[in-house]
Amino acid sequence: MEADTPQIRKPFFTFLPVVLVFIWLVVIAFFGRSFPLNPVDVLVLSAVYLLFACTSVWGIGWLTTVH
C-alpha cells in the first residue's frame, strides 16, 4: 500500500498577482476609450503578444534549467 501523499496547497497570495492583472484589464476594457483598429492590426498585435508570452515562458524555463 502506498502512503497518502500530502497535497501541496498554494496560498491565495500566489494567485493574487494574476487576479489583480485580470481585474485591471477588465477595468481598462470597460472604462478605456476605444481605438479604431483594422482586423489586420489586431491580428498583428495578437501575434506580437503571443510571441512575447511564449518567449517569456521559454526563457524562464531555460533559465531555471541553466541556473
VENFENMO-V569767 format. One record per helix or strand of 3 or more residues. SS is the DSSP state (a for helix, b for strand). FROM is the first residue (numbers start at 1). TO is the last residue. If there is no record, write none. Layout:
BEGIN
SS | FROM | TO
SS | FROM | TO
END
This chain:
BEGIN
a | 12 | 31
a | 39 | 66
END
